[in-house]
Amino acid sequence: MPSRVLSPYEQVPETKVDLDWAELVTLDLGLFDTPGGKEKLAKQLEYAAQHVGFFYVVNFDISQDKVNRQFALGREFYDLPLDEKLKYHNLKDLESGEYNGYRPAGLRQLKDNITDNIQVYNLPKFDGYHKRAQPPVLQDHIAEIEDFSRACQTKVVEKLLVLIAIMLELPDENQLVEQHKYDDRGEDHLRYMHYAARSVQENRVVGDLYSPGHTDLGSVTLLFRQPVCALQILNSQGEWKWVKPQDATITVNLCDALAAMTGGYLKSSVHRVHAPPDDQAHVDRLGVLYFARPNNHVILDPISNSAVLKRLGLESNDFTKIGQHLSMEEWVKLRQTQQQRRTKAPKIEGTKYEYAEKELEIMPGLAAKVYS
């Protein structure tokens, strides 16, 4: 049976508001296979990786047409009736740490009867270990989705891991790639993410935030460019800066697993989702993201054969300091279970979100951080 025809995805206009933009490094992956290119890119990445954790990549060999097709698929999914989407949602799975499938908006009560406005649909990587039923609108295009998912890994993530290995002075530049094999069991996933626009009054009640500041739990996150401006990062001076949607780029952030594996040498970037500026405030925001993680068996101890980490004496991390040597699989389950525990209203004072101690406990001796 032929795939259903998708209508083209049209991006909305960029904001004309002059915002306080973050200054981010842009890596040209077109240099990767040129003489000395990897070393040049690794050097360029060094400051961003240690201080900001965010950067752009260009020339990543995935066409804009293919990116737009993924946005179109996300749009088609979110246009489905709620009862159809709920066929792919299981609250008990979410509470036990299973995050693939659909998560509807409204699971978290915020304030004054306002709930969260975020819908998520996660598609696990196609490694043979995560077989799930998909809605027909996605199943009809599943080969295309798999090709895109694999391209995210091979054309972007693996190249970034090589650059990081060079930066860490590992004996084998493919060492991290070997710990992130697409066809080995792991928790990588593609995500379509939808933020519903709120009124100005509703946004004000919840501190003008769609999502408070947090870090991601894997290795790297790829955010494909979409022009509804909302992403903000916390820079090394403790200032929130807007991330500008740059043409033909992917915005990349480093995450908890890489920070743990480097004893904190690499920064797990803190970011949040703010209500868009006035000229985009009425527009729903659709995101296409890819979350890369080490394979499930990888232990998140600091890398022992990095010349850089040895010189700096970075031999422990937040896990090992409390006597834990977590595998990636264990870390995902602990962190996802903790995140789903937050279903009631945090206290909101201005823009500050305050959670109960139990809601933030990941395990004894380790709590999640939420940044306002």
PEQUI-V688047 format. One record per backbone hydrogen bond with DSSP energy under -0.5 kcal/mol. CO is the residue of the C=O (numbers start at 1). NH is the residue of the N-H. If there is no record, write none. Layout:
co,nh
CO,NH
CO,NH
This chain:
co,nh
8,10
9,11
17,19
19,21
20,242
22,24
25,27
25,56
26,28
27,29
27,58
28,31
29,32
31,34
32,38
34,37
34,38
36,40
37,41
38,42
39,43
40,44
41,45
42,46
43,47
44,48
45,49
46,50
47,51
48,52
48,53
49,267
53,254
55,252
56,27
57,250
58,29
63,67
64,68
65,69
66,70
67,71
68,72
69,73
70,74
71,75
72,76
73,77
74,78
75,79
77,80
81,84
81,85
82,86
84,87
85,88
86,89
88,102
90,94
91,95
92,96
93,96
93,98
94,97
97,99
101,122
103,120
104,107
107,109
108,116
111,114
113,115
114,110
114,111
116,106
117,119
117,196
119,194
120,103
121,192
122,101
122,124
123,190
125,127
135,138
135,139
136,140
138,141
139,142
141,145
142,146
143,147
144,148
145,149
146,150
147,151
148,152
149,153
150,154
151,155
151,156
152,156
152,157
153,158
156,160
157,161
158,162
159,163
160,164
161,165
162,166
163,167
164,168
165,170
166,169
168,308
169,307
172,175
174,178
175,179
176,179
177,180
178,181
179,295
181,184
185,296
188,125
189,291
190,123
191,193
191,289
192,121
193,287
194,119
194,196
195,285
199,203
200,204
201,205
202,206
203,208
204,207
206,209
208,275
211,273
213,371
214,271
216,256
218,257
218,258
219,255
220,292
221,223
221,253
222,224
222,290
223,251
227,15
227,229
230,274
231,243
232,272
233,235
233,241
235,238
239,235
239,241
241,233
242,22
242,244
244,246
246,249
249,225
250,57
250,252
251,223
252,55
253,221
254,269
255,259
256,260
257,261
258,262
259,262
259,264
260,263
261,303
262,265
267,269
270,234
271,214
272,232
272,274
273,210
273,211
277,280
277,281
278,281
280,283
284,286
285,195
287,193
288,224
289,191
290,222
290,292
291,189
292,219
292,220
294,187
295,298
296,329
298,328
299,301
303,306
305,307
306,310
307,311
308,312
309,313
309,314
310,313
313,315
317,321
319,322
319,324
320,323
326,300
327,331
328,332
329,333
330,334
331,335
332,336
333,337
334,338
335,339
336,340
337,341
338,341
339,342
341,343
343,109
347,349
347,354
348,350
349,351
349,352
351,353
352,349
352,354
354,347
356,360
357,360
357,361
360,368
363,366
366,362
366,363
371,213
